[in-house]
Amino acid sequence: MWFAIWAVDQADKLDLRLAHRQEHRLRLQQLMDQGRVFCAGPLSDEDVLSGSLMVLDFPDFASAENWANQDPYYIHGLYQRLEIKPWQPVFTSNIGI
């Protein structure tokens, strides 16, 4: 089941994002290797990174929540807000980014 994970960064915490980026991306790469990533990437307000959006495959909400709560960005206090919602693809496109 697909889940959209939307996280909002605390203001002025780019240092936390940069310090834990490699570990965060490694966890996403593990899911990618299993075919469980629809999309993932940072959000920005103009030129400032301000959060993350990930659409990931988990068997249930508890698994998605557990994964998100173990993310280095969450553990180290980068995220001020984290929302997880079931997501159903209706229209998709391979845009070749």
C-alpha positions as a Python dict, from the first residue, in 0.01 Angstrom:
ca = {
    (1, 'M'): (0, 0, 0),
    (2, 'W'): (133, 343, -92),
    (3, 'F'): (175, 613, 173),
    (4, 'A'): (256, 980, 124),
    (5, 'I'): (494, 1101, 393),
    (6, 'W'): (505, 1479, 415),
    (7, 'A'): (753, 1639, 653),
    (8, 'V'): (810, 2006, 730),
    (9, 'D'): (1155, 2117, 845),
    (10, 'Q'): (1216, 2343, 1140),
    (11, 'A'): (1327, 2687, 1025),
    (12, 'D'): (1701, 2753, 991),
    (13, 'K'): (1802, 2387, 1032),
    (14, 'L'): (1982, 2328, 703),
    (15, 'D'): (2283, 2213, 906),
    (16, 'L'): (2078, 1918, 1042),
    (17, 'R'): (1959, 1828, 693),
    (18, 'L'): (2312, 1828, 555),
    (19, 'A'): (2458, 1640, 852),
    (20, 'H'): (2211, 1350, 815),
    (21, 'R'): (2144, 1351, 440),
    (22, 'Q'): (2362, 1051, 356),
    (23, 'E'): (2198, 829, 619),
    (24, 'H'): (1849, 948, 513),
    (25, 'R'): (1921, 873, 147),
    (26, 'L'): (2069, 532, 229),
    (27, 'R'): (1740, 427, 391),
    (28, 'L'): (1548, 548, 86),
    (29, 'Q'): (1789, 365, -146),
    (30, 'Q'): (1721, 41, 42),
    (31, 'L'): (1348, 84, -26),
    (32, 'M'): (1423, 184, -387),
    (33, 'D'): (1620, -138, -436),
    (34, 'Q'): (1309, -327, -321),
    (35, 'G'): (1083, -138, -564),
    (36, 'R'): (902, 43, -282),
    (37, 'V'): (966, 408, -379),
    (38, 'F'): (722, 586, -609),
    (39, 'C'): (895, 920, -555),
    (40, 'A'): (1097, 1104, -292),
    (41, 'G'): (1261, 1441, -268),
    (42, 'P'): (1301, 1765, -78),
    (43, 'L'): (1048, 2047, -75),
    (44, 'S'): (1155, 2409, -96),
    (45, 'D'): (1027, 2757, -34),
    (46, 'E'): (1193, 2946, -315),
    (47, 'D'): (1563, 2869, -265),
    (48, 'V'): (1540, 2728, 89),
    (49, 'L'): (1487, 2357, 156),
    (50, 'S'): (1181, 2330, 378),
    (51, 'G'): (1079, 1966, 402),
    (52, 'S'): (1043, 1629, 233),
    (53, 'L'): (781, 1444, 34),
    (54, 'M'): (804, 1069, -10),
    (55, 'V'): (555, 823, -156),
    (56, 'L'): (657, 480, -32),
    (57, 'D'): (514, 129, -22),
    (58, 'F'): (445, -36, 315),
    (59, 'P'): (216, -321, 416),
    (60, 'D'): (18, -100, 655),
    (61, 'F'): (5, 237, 831),
    (62, 'A'): (196, 113, 1138),
    (63, 'S'): (489, 5, 918),
    (64, 'A'): (496, 342, 740),
    (65, 'E'): (483, 528, 1070),
    (66, 'N'): (757, 312, 1221),
    (67, 'W'): (982, 371, 919),
    (68, 'A'): (922, 748, 928),
    (69, 'N'): (985, 768, 1301),
    (70, 'Q'): (1324, 600, 1251),
    (71, 'D'): (1435, 841, 980),
    (72, 'P'): (1754, 1028, 1077),
    (73, 'Y'): (1592, 1362, 995),
    (74, 'Y'): (1311, 1283, 1240),
    (75, 'I'): (1536, 1136, 1510),
    (76, 'H'): (1773, 1435, 1505),
    (77, 'G'): (1498, 1696, 1517),
    (78, 'L'): (1497, 1835, 1163),
    (79, 'Y'): (1126, 1779, 1113),
    (80, 'Q'): (884, 1999, 1305),
    (81, 'R'): (585, 1822, 1153),
    (82, 'L'): (533, 1481, 997),
    (83, 'E'): (217, 1355, 828),
    (84, 'I'): (153, 1012, 683),
    (85, 'K'): (-150, 942, 466),
    (86, 'P'): (-251, 645, 251),
    (87, 'W'): (-208, 740, -114),
    (88, 'Q'): (-373, 593, -419),
    (89, 'P'): (-230, 659, -763),
    (90, 'V'): (-496, 764, -1012),
    (91, 'F'): (-294, 949, -1274),
    (92, 'T'): (78, 884, -1312),
    (93, 'S'): (332, 963, -1575),
    (94, 'N'): (690, 866, -1640),
    (95, 'I'): (820, 1219, -1681),
    (96, 'G'): (1182, 1113, -1710),
    (97, 'I'): (1336, 1348, -1458),
}
